[in-house]
Structure formats: C-alpha cells, structure tokens
Amino acid sequence: MQVAKNGGPGGARPTVPVIGVDASELRWVRMLISLLRHPDPIVAELTRHALEYLGDSAASSKSPGTAGAEPIDNTG
C-alpha cells in the first residue's frame, strides 16, 4: 500500500483504505464528516439524527435479497 506524504499546509493528505466504501462514495463520506464536525452544534445534531433515521429505515426495509434475514444491531 502506498501512502502519500503530507507536505504541510496545502500538501497531499495521507490516504487510508476503508473496507466497504467505494471510491465514488468518498465524496459523500467527507461531506457527512464535515457536517458532523460543523461549528454550529445544531447542524451536527441534525446530521446525527438524519444518519440514525437512515440506519433505522435501512434496517427495517424489506428488500427481496434480505427476506427472512435478521437485521444487524451495531449499536451495542
């Protein structure tokens, strides 16, 4: 694995592979992280609630490929 060196301010950031994240999805992951780190706590809280809603919706949806499968609870 090759990691880009950080050349200081404005330089390239090191890259880290993430299992299960497509390269085309990285833009959305970065946007979510920036919203979660937003200086306005209301924006961060709203983003957190939206992610919880999406997770709950995905877990309760009945798609043909998951018929009879138990949803995975990653919350604890």
PyMOL Python script that loads the backbone (N, CA, C, O; Angstrom):
from pymol import cmd

cmd.read_pdbstr("""\
ATOM      1  N   MET A   1       0.844  -1.173   0.000  1.00  0.00           N
ATOM      2  CA  MET A   1       0.000   0.000   0.000  1.00  0.00           C
ATOM      3  C   MET A   1       0.892   1.240   0.000  1.00  0.00           C
ATOM      4  O   MET A   1       1.863   1.322   0.752  1.00  0.00           O
ATOM      5  N   GLN A   2       0.555   2.172  -0.830  1.00  0.00           N
ATOM      6  CA  GLN A   2       1.329   3.395  -0.925  1.00  0.00           C
ATOM      7  C   GLN A   2       0.547   4.526  -0.266  1.00  0.00           C
ATOM      8  O   GLN A   2      -0.642   4.706  -0.529  1.00  0.00           O
ATOM      9  N   VAL A   3       1.226   5.285   0.593  1.00  0.00           N
ATOM     10  CA  VAL A   3       0.596   6.391   1.296  1.00  0.00           C
ATOM     11  C   VAL A   3       1.292   7.678   0.878  1.00  0.00           C
ATOM     12  O   VAL A   3       2.519   7.774   0.903  1.00  0.00           O
ATOM     13  N   ALA A   4       0.489   8.662   0.495  1.00  0.00           N
ATOM     14  CA  ALA A   4       1.056   9.949   0.100  1.00  0.00           C
ATOM     15  C   ALA A   4       1.610  10.650   1.324  1.00  0.00           C
ATOM     16  O   ALA A   4       1.013  10.593   2.399  1.00  0.00           O
ATOM     17  N   LYS A   5       2.739  11.305   1.171  1.00  0.00           N
ATOM     18  CA  LYS A   5       3.330  12.048   2.283  1.00  0.00           C
ATOM     19  C   LYS A   5       2.645  13.395   2.404  1.00  0.00           C
ATOM     20  O   LYS A   5       2.290  14.022   1.406  1.00  0.00           O
ATOM     21  N   ASN A   6       2.466  13.828   3.640  1.00  0.00           N
ATOM     22  CA  ASN A   6       1.858  15.124   3.904  1.00  0.00           C
ATOM     23  C   ASN A   6       2.935  16.184   3.760  1.00  0.00           C
ATOM     24  O   ASN A   6       3.910  16.192   4.511  1.00  0.00           O
ATOM     25  N   GLY A   7       2.764  17.061   2.816  1.00  0.00           N
ATOM     26  CA  GLY A   7       3.743  18.099   2.556  1.00  0.00           C
ATOM     27  C   GLY A   7       3.473  19.375   3.318  1.00  0.00           C
ATOM     28  O   GLY A   7       3.905  20.442   2.883  1.00  0.00           O
ATOM     29  N   GLY A   8       2.773  19.309   4.441  1.00  0.00           N
ATOM     30  CA  GLY A   8       2.470  20.504   5.218  1.00  0.00           C
ATOM     31  C   GLY A   8       1.174  21.128   4.755  1.00  0.00           C
ATOM     32  O   GLY A   8       0.374  20.482   4.077  1.00  0.00           O
ATOM     33  N   PRO A   9       0.960  22.391   5.120  1.00  0.00           N
ATOM     34  CA  PRO A   9      -0.285  23.063   4.732  1.00  0.00           C
ATOM     35  C   PRO A   9      -0.460  23.081   3.218  1.00  0.00           C
ATOM     36  O   PRO A   9       0.432  23.494   2.476  1.00  0.00           O
ATOM     37  N   GLY A  10      -1.610  22.632   2.785  1.00  0.00           N
ATOM     38  CA  GLY A  10      -1.893  22.613   1.355  1.00  0.00           C
ATOM     39  C   GLY A  10      -1.320  21.411   0.635  1.00  0.00           C
ATOM     40  O   GLY A  10      -1.545  21.244  -0.564  1.00  0.00           O
ATOM     41  N   GLY A  11      -0.578  20.562   1.351  1.00  0.00           N
ATOM     42  CA  GLY A  11       0.006  19.377   0.734  1.00  0.00           C
ATOM     43  C   GLY A  11      -0.991  18.249   0.650  1.00  0.00           C
ATOM     44  O   GLY A  11      -2.121  18.363   1.125  1.00  0.00           O
ATOM     45  N   ALA A  12      -0.567  17.162   0.043  1.00  0.00           N
ATOM     46  CA  ALA A  12      -1.444  15.999  -0.096  1.00  0.00           C
ATOM     47  C   ALA A  12      -1.653  15.345   1.259  1.00  0.00           C
ATOM     48  O   ALA A  12      -0.723  15.246   2.059  1.00  0.00           O
ATOM     49  N   ARG A  13      -2.858  14.905   1.509  1.00  0.00           N
ATOM     50  CA  ARG A  13      -3.161  14.213   2.760  1.00  0.00           C
ATOM     51  C   ARG A  13      -2.927  12.727   2.569  1.00  0.00           C
ATOM     52  O   ARG A  13      -3.092  12.207   1.466  1.00  0.00           O
ATOM     53  N   PRO A  14      -2.541  12.033   3.646  1.00  0.00           N
ATOM     54  CA  PRO A  14      -2.365  10.587   3.519  1.00  0.00           C
ATOM     55  C   PRO A  14      -3.709   9.918   3.239  1.00  0.00           C
ATOM     56  O   PRO A  14      -4.750  10.359   3.725  1.00  0.00           O
ATOM     57  N   THR A  15      -3.669   8.864   2.458  1.00  0.00           N
ATOM     58  CA  THR A  15      -4.903   8.141   2.146  1.00  0.00           C
ATOM     59  C   THR A  15      -4.958   6.875   2.995  1.00  0.00           C
ATOM     60  O   THR A  15      -3.935   6.251   3.277  1.00  0.00           O
ATOM     61  N   VAL A  16      -6.165   6.513   3.392  1.00  0.00           N
ATOM     62  CA  VAL A  16      -6.379   5.320   4.197  1.00  0.00           C
ATOM     63  C   VAL A  16      -7.491   4.511   3.544  1.00  0.00           C
ATOM     64  O   VAL A  16      -8.584   5.035   3.331  1.00  0.00           O
ATOM     65  N   PRO A  17      -7.236   3.239   3.221  1.00  0.00           N
ATOM     66  CA  PRO A  17      -8.292   2.431   2.619  1.00  0.00           C
ATOM     67  C   PRO A  17      -9.357   2.096   3.662  1.00  0.00           C
ATOM     68  O   PRO A  17      -9.036   1.825   4.819  1.00  0.00           O
ATOM     69  N   VAL A  18     -10.619   2.115   3.251  1.00  0.00           N
ATOM     70  CA  VAL A  18     -11.732   1.776   4.127  1.00  0.00           C
ATOM     71  C   VAL A  18     -12.515   0.646   3.479  1.00  0.00           C
ATOM     72  O   VAL A  18     -12.974   0.773   2.344  1.00  0.00           O
ATOM     73  N   ILE A  19     -12.663  -0.445   4.191  1.00  0.00           N
ATOM     74  CA  ILE A  19     -13.381  -1.599   3.654  1.00  0.00           C
ATOM     75  C   ILE A  19     -14.856  -1.257   3.518  1.00  0.00           C
ATOM     76  O   ILE A  19     -15.472  -0.749   4.455  1.00  0.00           O
ATOM     77  N   GLY A  20     -15.413  -1.533   2.360  1.00  0.00           N
ATOM     78  CA  GLY A  20     -16.832  -1.330   2.129  1.00  0.00           C
ATOM     79  C   GLY A  20     -17.201   0.037   1.595  1.00  0.00           C
ATOM     80  O   GLY A  20     -18.381   0.302   1.363  1.00  0.00           O
ATOM     81  N   VAL A  21     -16.229   0.917   1.392  1.00  0.00           N
ATOM     82  CA  VAL A  21     -16.523   2.243   0.848  1.00  0.00           C
ATOM     83  C   VAL A  21     -15.943   2.320  -0.555  1.00  0.00           C
ATOM     84  O   VAL A  21     -14.736   2.179  -0.751  1.00  0.00           O
ATOM     85  N   ASP A  22     -16.805   2.543  -1.509  1.00  0.00           N
ATOM     86  CA  ASP A  22     -16.403   2.700  -2.905  1.00  0.00           C
ATOM     87  C   ASP A  22     -15.694   4.048  -3.072  1.00  0.00           C
ATOM     88  O   ASP A  22     -15.998   5.000  -2.353  1.00  0.00           O
ATOM     89  N   ALA A  23     -14.782   4.129  -3.986  1.00  0.00           N
ATOM     90  CA  ALA A  23     -14.097   5.395  -4.248  1.00  0.00           C
ATOM     91  C   ALA A  23     -15.089   6.484  -4.643  1.00  0.00           C
ATOM     92  O   ALA A  23     -14.892   7.657  -4.324  1.00  0.00           O
ATOM     93  N   SER A  24     -16.156   6.092  -5.339  1.00  0.00           N
ATOM     94  CA  SER A  24     -17.158   7.077  -5.758  1.00  0.00           C
ATOM     95  C   SER A  24     -17.995   7.586  -4.581  1.00  0.00           C
ATOM     96  O   SER A  24     -18.645   8.625  -4.696  1.00  0.00           O
ATOM     97  N   GLU A  25     -17.988   6.868  -3.451  1.00  0.00           N
ATOM     98  CA  GLU A  25     -18.755   7.267  -2.267  1.00  0.00           C
ATOM     99  C   GLU A  25     -17.964   8.155  -1.318  1.00  0.00           C
ATOM    100  O   GLU A  25     -18.541   8.716  -0.386  1.00  0.00           O
ATOM    101  N   LEU A  26     -16.670   8.296  -1.526  1.00  0.00           N
ATOM    102  CA  LEU A  26     -15.837   9.066  -0.602  1.00  0.00           C
ATOM    103  C   LEU A  26     -16.280  10.520  -0.495  1.00  0.00           C
ATOM    104  O   LEU A  26     -16.171  11.123   0.573  1.00  0.00           O
ATOM    105  N   ARG A  27     -16.771  11.078  -1.577  1.00  0.00           N
ATOM    106  CA  ARG A  27     -17.254  12.467  -1.549  1.00  0.00           C
ATOM    107  C   ARG A  27     -18.360  12.625  -0.514  1.00  0.00           C
ATOM    108  O   ARG A  27     -18.388  13.600   0.236  1.00  0.00           O
ATOM    109  N   TRP A  28     -19.281  11.646  -0.481  1.00  0.00           N
ATOM    110  CA  TRP A  28     -20.401  11.708   0.464  1.00  0.00           C
ATOM    111  C   TRP A  28     -19.935  11.485   1.894  1.00  0.00           C
ATOM    112  O   TRP A  28     -20.445  12.119   2.818  1.00  0.00           O
ATOM    113  N   VAL A  29     -18.974  10.593   2.082  1.00  0.00           N
ATOM    114  CA  VAL A  29     -18.436  10.353   3.422  1.00  0.00           C
ATOM    115  C   VAL A  29     -17.760  11.617   3.942  1.00  0.00           C
ATOM    116  O   VAL A  29     -17.942  11.992   5.101  1.00  0.00           O
ATOM    117  N   ARG A  30     -16.983  12.271   3.087  1.00  0.00           N
ATOM    118  CA  ARG A  30     -16.324  13.523   3.501  1.00  0.00           C
ATOM    119  C   ARG A  30     -17.339  14.602   3.854  1.00  0.00           C
ATOM    120  O   ARG A  30     -17.146  15.359   4.806  1.00  0.00           O
ATOM    121  N   MET A  31     -18.430  14.668   3.076  1.00  0.00           N
ATOM    122  CA  MET A  31     -19.451  15.669   3.364  1.00  0.00           C
ATOM    123  C   MET A  31     -20.119  15.386   4.708  1.00  0.00           C
ATOM    124  O   MET A  31     -20.342  16.311   5.489  1.00  0.00           O
ATOM    125  N   LEU A  32     -20.440  14.123   4.988  1.00  0.00           N
ATOM    126  CA  LEU A  32     -21.044  13.770   6.266  1.00  0.00           C
ATOM    127  C   LEU A  32     -20.118  14.094   7.430  1.00  0.00           C
ATOM    128  O   LEU A  32     -20.566  14.609   8.455  1.00  0.00           O
ATOM    129  N   ILE A  33     -18.847  13.801   7.281  1.00  0.00           N
ATOM    130  CA  ILE A  33     -17.888  14.112   8.340  1.00  0.00           C
ATOM    131  C   ILE A  33     -17.811  15.614   8.566  1.00  0.00           C
ATOM    132  O   ILE A  33     -17.764  16.070   9.709  1.00  0.00           O
ATOM    133  N   SER A  34     -17.799  16.390   7.477  1.00  0.00           N
ATOM    134  CA  SER A  34     -17.739  17.846   7.640  1.00  0.00           C
ATOM    135  C   SER A  34     -19.000  18.373   8.321  1.00  0.00           C
ATOM    136  O   SER A  34     -18.926  19.315   9.110  1.00  0.00           O
ATOM    137  N   LEU A  35     -20.160  17.775   8.024  1.00  0.00           N
ATOM    138  CA  LEU A  35     -21.395  18.197   8.692  1.00  0.00           C
ATOM    139  C   LEU A  35     -21.387  17.807  10.172  1.00  0.00           C
ATOM    140  O   LEU A  35     -21.858  18.571  11.014  1.00  0.00           O
ATOM    141  N   LEU A  36     -20.857  16.629  10.490  1.00  0.00           N
ATOM    142  CA  LEU A  36     -20.777  16.207  11.886  1.00  0.00           C
ATOM    143  C   LEU A  36     -19.794  17.068  12.679  1.00  0.00           C
ATOM    144  O   LEU A  36     -19.945  17.220  13.891  1.00  0.00           O
ATOM    145  N   ARG A  37     -18.794  17.628  12.007  1.00  0.00           N
ATOM    146  CA  ARG A  37     -17.810  18.496  12.662  1.00  0.00           C
ATOM    147  C   ARG A  37     -18.160  19.974  12.541  1.00  0.00           C
ATOM    148  O   ARG A  37     -17.356  20.828  12.915  1.00  0.00           O
ATOM    149  N   HIS A  38     -19.326  20.283  12.033  1.00  0.00           N
ATOM    150  CA  HIS A  38     -19.734  21.668  11.803  1.00  0.00           C
ATOM    151  C   HIS A  38     -19.677  22.465  13.107  1.00  0.00           C
ATOM    152  O   HIS A  38     -20.041  21.943  14.160  1.00  0.00           O
ATOM    153  N   PRO A  39     -19.222  23.732  13.052  1.00  0.00           N
ATOM    154  CA  PRO A  39     -19.124  24.536  14.269  1.00  0.00           C
ATOM    155  C   PRO A  39     -20.477  24.843  14.916  1.00  0.00           C
ATOM    156  O   PRO A  39     -20.544  25.076  16.123  1.00  0.00           O
ATOM    157  N   ASP A  40     -21.544  24.844  14.132  1.00  0.00           N
ATOM    158  CA  ASP A  40     -22.877  25.056  14.695  1.00  0.00           C
ATOM    159  C   ASP A  40     -23.386  23.711  15.215  1.00  0.00           C
ATOM    160  O   ASP A  40     -23.597  22.794  14.422  1.00  0.00           O
ATOM    161  N   PRO A  41     -23.587  23.572  16.525  1.00  0.00           N
ATOM    162  CA  PRO A  41     -23.995  22.277  17.084  1.00  0.00           C
ATOM    163  C   PRO A  41     -25.345  21.790  16.559  1.00  0.00           C
ATOM    164  O   PRO A  41     -25.603  20.586  16.564  1.00  0.00           O
ATOM    165  N   ILE A  42     -26.200  22.690  16.113  1.00  0.00           N
ATOM    166  CA  ILE A  42     -27.493  22.282  15.569  1.00  0.00           C
ATOM    167  C   ILE A  42     -27.301  21.496  14.271  1.00  0.00           C
ATOM    168  O   ILE A  42     -27.989  20.500  14.042  1.00  0.00           O
ATOM    169  N   VAL A  43     -26.380  21.933  13.430  1.00  0.00           N
ATOM    170  CA  VAL A  43     -26.110  21.240  12.158  1.00  0.00           C
ATOM    171  C   VAL A  43     -25.580  19.834  12.444  1.00  0.00           C
ATOM    172  O   VAL A  43     -26.022  18.865  11.827  1.00  0.00           O
ATOM    173  N   ALA A  44     -24.643  19.726  13.370  1.00  0.00           N
ATOM    174  CA  ALA A  44     -24.077  18.419  13.708  1.00  0.00           C
ATOM    175  C   ALA A  44     -25.147  17.492  14.290  1.00  0.00           C
ATOM    176  O   ALA A  44     -25.198  16.311  13.945  1.00  0.00           O
ATOM    177  N   GLU A  45     -26.000  18.022  15.167  1.00  0.00           N
ATOM    178  CA  GLU A  45     -27.050  17.202  15.779  1.00  0.00           C
ATOM    179  C   GLU A  45     -28.080  16.762  14.738  1.00  0.00           C
ATOM    180  O   GLU A  45     -28.521  15.613  14.750  1.00  0.00           O
ATOM    181  N   LEU A  46     -28.458  17.659  13.850  1.00  0.00           N
ATOM    182  CA  LEU A  46     -29.408  17.306  12.793  1.00  0.00           C
ATOM    183  C   LEU A  46     -28.829  16.224  11.882  1.00  0.00           C
ATOM    184  O   LEU A  46     -29.542  15.309  11.471  1.00  0.00           O
ATOM    185  N   THR A  47     -27.555  16.325  11.570  1.00  0.00           N
ATOM    186  CA  THR A  47     -26.884  15.312  10.746  1.00  0.00           C
ATOM    187  C   THR A  47     -26.886  13.964  11.452  1.00  0.00           C
ATOM    188  O   THR A  47     -27.139  12.933  10.829  1.00  0.00           O
ATOM    189  N   ARG A  48     -26.603  13.970  12.750  1.00  0.00           N
ATOM    190  CA  ARG A  48     -26.601  12.727  13.529  1.00  0.00           C
ATOM    191  C   ARG A  48     -27.985  12.080  13.523  1.00  0.00           C
ATOM    192  O   ARG A  48     -28.107  10.869  13.343  1.00  0.00           O
ATOM    193  N   HIS A  49     -29.025  12.889  13.719  1.00  0.00           N
ATOM    194  CA  HIS A  49     -30.387  12.352  13.703  1.00  0.00           C
ATOM    195  C   HIS A  49     -30.758  11.810  12.322  1.00  0.00           C
ATOM    196  O   HIS A  49     -31.433  10.785  12.220  1.00  0.00           O
ATOM    197  N   ALA A  50     -30.327  12.484  11.272  1.00  0.00           N
ATOM    198  CA  ALA A  50     -30.606  12.012   9.916  1.00  0.00           C
ATOM    199  C   ALA A  50     -29.930  10.668   9.656  1.00  0.00           C
ATOM    200  O   ALA A  50     -30.519   9.787   9.030  1.00  0.00           O
ATOM    201  N   LEU A  51     -28.698  10.509  10.133  1.00  0.00           N
ATOM    202  CA  LEU A  51     -27.998   9.233   9.955  1.00  0.00           C
ATOM    203  C   LEU A  51     -28.677   8.114  10.744  1.00  0.00           C
ATOM    204  O   LEU A  51     -28.778   6.988  10.257  1.00  0.00           O
ATOM    205  N   GLU A  52     -29.142   8.413  11.953  1.00  0.00           N
ATOM    206  CA  GLU A  52     -29.871   7.417  12.732  1.00  0.00           C
ATOM    207  C   GLU A  52     -31.157   7.006  12.011  1.00  0.00           C
ATOM    208  O   GLU A  52     -31.499   5.825  11.955  1.00  0.00           O
ATOM    209  N   TYR A  53     -31.863   7.995  11.461  1.00  0.00           N
ATOM    210  CA  TYR A  53     -33.094   7.708  10.721  1.00  0.00           C
ATOM    211  C   TYR A  53     -32.812   6.810   9.517  1.00  0.00           C
ATOM    212  O   TYR A  53     -33.535   5.843   9.276  1.00  0.00           O
ATOM    213  N   LEU A  54     -31.762   7.132   8.765  1.00  0.00           N
ATOM    214  CA  LEU A  54     -31.415   6.320   7.599  1.00  0.00           C
ATOM    215  C   LEU A  54     -31.042   4.896   8.000  1.00  0.00           C
ATOM    216  O   LEU A  54     -31.420   3.932   7.335  1.00  0.00           O
ATOM    217  N   GLY A  55     -30.295   4.776   9.096  1.00  0.00           N
ATOM    218  CA  GLY A  55     -29.920   3.451   9.575  1.00  0.00           C
ATOM    219  C   GLY A  55     -31.119   2.632  10.000  1.00  0.00           C
ATOM    220  O   GLY A  55     -31.218   1.447   9.681  1.00  0.00           O
ATOM    221  N   ASP A  56     -32.032   3.267  10.721  1.00  0.00           N
ATOM    222  CA  ASP A  56     -33.257   2.575  11.143  1.00  0.00           C
ATOM    223  C   ASP A  56     -34.118   2.191   9.943  1.00  0.00           C
ATOM    224  O   ASP A  56     -34.684   1.099   9.900  1.00  0.00           O
ATOM    225  N   SER A  57     -34.214   3.094   8.972  1.00  0.00           N
ATOM    226  CA  SER A  57     -35.011   2.808   7.774  1.00  0.00           C
ATOM    227  C   SER A  57     -34.420   1.657   6.974  1.00  0.00           C
ATOM    228  O   SER A  57     -35.148   0.795   6.483  1.00  0.00           O
ATOM    229  N   ALA A  58     -33.102   1.648   6.846  1.00  0.00           N
ATOM    230  CA  ALA A  58     -32.447   0.576   6.101  1.00  0.00           C
ATOM    231  C   ALA A  58     -32.611  -0.760   6.814  1.00  0.00           C
ATOM    232  O   ALA A  58     -32.785  -1.792   6.166  1.00  0.00           O
ATOM    233  N   ALA A  59     -32.556  -0.748   8.140  1.00  0.00           N
ATOM    234  CA  ALA A  59     -32.684  -1.988   8.907  1.00  0.00           C
ATOM    235  C   ALA A  59     -34.104  -2.552   8.837  1.00  0.00           C
ATOM    236  O   ALA A  59     -34.297  -3.767   8.872  1.00  0.00           O
ATOM    237  N   SER A  60     -35.088  -1.667   8.737  1.00  0.00           N
ATOM    238  CA  SER A  60     -36.466  -2.144   8.740  1.00  0.00           C
ATOM    239  C   SER A  60     -37.038  -2.381   7.345  1.00  0.00           C
ATOM    240  O   SER A  60     -38.145  -2.903   7.213  1.00  0.00           O
ATOM    241  N   SER A  61     -36.293  -2.003   6.300  1.00  0.00           N
ATOM    242  CA  SER A  61     -36.808  -2.203   4.945  1.00  0.00           C
ATOM    243  C   SER A  61     -36.776  -3.676   4.588  1.00  0.00           C
ATOM    244  O   SER A  61     -35.894  -4.419   5.021  1.00  0.00           O
ATOM    245  N   LYS A  62     -37.735  -4.078   3.806  1.00  0.00           N
ATOM    246  CA  LYS A  62     -37.834  -5.473   3.379  1.00  0.00           C
ATOM    247  C   LYS A  62     -37.511  -5.563   1.898  1.00  0.00           C
ATOM    248  O   LYS A  62     -38.409  -5.486   1.059  1.00  0.00           O
ATOM    249  N   SER A  63     -36.246  -5.724   1.572  1.00  0.00           N
ATOM    250  CA  SER A  63     -35.879  -5.888   0.171  1.00  0.00           C
ATOM    251  C   SER A  63     -35.850  -7.378  -0.150  1.00  0.00           C
ATOM    252  O   SER A  63     -35.664  -8.194   0.753  1.00  0.00           O
ATOM    253  N   PRO A  64     -36.031  -7.751  -1.423  1.00  0.00           N
ATOM    254  CA  PRO A  64     -36.096  -9.164  -1.801  1.00  0.00           C
ATOM    255  C   PRO A  64     -34.850  -9.954  -1.415  1.00  0.00           C
ATOM    256  O   PRO A  64     -34.948 -11.141  -1.105  1.00  0.00           O
ATOM    257  N   GLY A  65     -33.691  -9.322  -1.430  1.00  0.00           N
ATOM    258  CA  GLY A  65     -32.448 -10.033  -1.119  1.00  0.00           C
ATOM    259  C   GLY A  65     -32.270 -10.329   0.352  1.00  0.00           C
ATOM    260  O   GLY A  65     -31.410 -11.134   0.712  1.00  0.00           O
ATOM    261  N   THR A  66     -33.070  -9.693   1.231  1.00  0.00           N
ATOM    262  CA  THR A  66     -32.901  -9.901   2.659  1.00  0.00           C
ATOM    263  C   THR A  66     -34.115 -10.560   3.298  1.00  0.00           C
ATOM    264  O   THR A  66     -34.289 -10.488   4.515  1.00  0.00           O
ATOM    265  N   ALA A  67     -34.949 -11.197   2.496  1.00  0.00           N
ATOM    266  CA  ALA A  67     -36.151 -11.826   3.034  1.00  0.00           C
ATOM    267  C   ALA A  67     -35.766 -12.889   4.054  1.00  0.00           C
ATOM    268  O   ALA A  67     -34.989 -13.795   3.755  1.00  0.00           O
ATOM    269  N   GLY A  68     -36.310 -12.772   5.247  1.00  0.00           N
ATOM    270  CA  GLY A  68     -36.031 -13.742   6.303  1.00  0.00           C
ATOM    271  C   GLY A  68     -34.757 -13.492   7.069  1.00  0.00           C
ATOM    272  O   GLY A  68     -34.498 -14.189   8.050  1.00  0.00           O
ATOM    273  N   ALA A  69     -33.948 -12.530   6.668  1.00  0.00           N
ATOM    274  CA  ALA A  69     -32.689 -12.255   7.349  1.00  0.00           C
ATOM    275  C   ALA A  69     -32.945 -11.345   8.540  1.00  0.00           C
ATOM    276  O   ALA A  69     -33.809 -10.470   8.501  1.00  0.00           O
ATOM    277  N   GLU A  70     -32.178 -11.570   9.599  1.00  0.00           N
ATOM    278  CA  GLU A  70     -32.287 -10.736  10.802  1.00  0.00           C
ATOM    279  C   GLU A  70     -31.451  -9.478  10.604  1.00  0.00           C
ATOM    280  O   GLU A  70     -30.327  -9.557  10.108  1.00  0.00           O
ATOM    281  N   PRO A  71     -31.990  -8.301  10.991  1.00  0.00           N
ATOM    282  CA  PRO A  71     -31.183  -7.084  10.890  1.00  0.00           C
ATOM    283  C   PRO A  71     -30.047  -7.100  11.904  1.00  0.00           C
ATOM    284  O   PRO A  71     -30.198  -7.653  12.994  1.00  0.00           O
ATOM    285  N   ILE A  72     -28.931  -6.511  11.564  1.00  0.00           N
ATOM    286  CA  ILE A  72     -27.767  -6.456  12.437  1.00  0.00           C
ATOM    287  C   ILE A  72     -27.864  -5.197  13.289  1.00  0.00           C
ATOM    288  O   ILE A  72     -28.058  -4.099  12.769  1.00  0.00           O
ATOM    289  N   ASP A  73     -27.728  -5.367  14.607  1.00  0.00           N
ATOM    290  CA  ASP A  73     -27.759  -4.235  15.526  1.00  0.00           C
ATOM    291  C   ASP A  73     -26.338  -3.872  15.901  1.00  0.00           C
ATOM    292  O   ASP A  73     -25.714  -4.571  16.699  1.00  0.00           O
ATOM    293  N   ASN A  74     -25.808  -2.780  15.336  1.00  0.00           N
ATOM    294  CA  ASN A  74     -24.450  -2.341  15.610  1.00  0.00           C
ATOM    295  C   ASN A  74     -24.377  -1.314  16.719  1.00  0.00           C
ATOM    296  O   ASN A  74     -23.321  -0.721  16.938  1.00  0.00           O
ATOM    297  N   THR A  75     -25.479  -1.089  17.427  1.00  0.00           N
ATOM    298  CA  THR A  75     -25.500  -0.031  18.434  1.00  0.00           C
ATOM    299  C   THR A  75     -25.035  -0.504  19.801  1.00  0.00           C
ATOM    300  O   THR A  75     -24.888   0.323  20.702  1.00  0.00           O
ATOM    301  N   GLY A  76     -24.806  -1.745  19.991  1.00  0.00           N
ATOM    302  CA  GLY A  76     -24.309  -2.111  21.301  1.00  0.00           C
ATOM    303  C   GLY A  76     -24.619  -3.467  21.689  1.00  0.00           C
ATOM    304  O   GLY A  76     -24.250  -3.896  22.781  1.00  0.00           O
TER     305      GLY A  76
END
""", "prot")
cmd.dss("prot")
cmd.show_as("cartoon", "prot")
cmd.util.cbc("prot")
cmd.orient("prot")
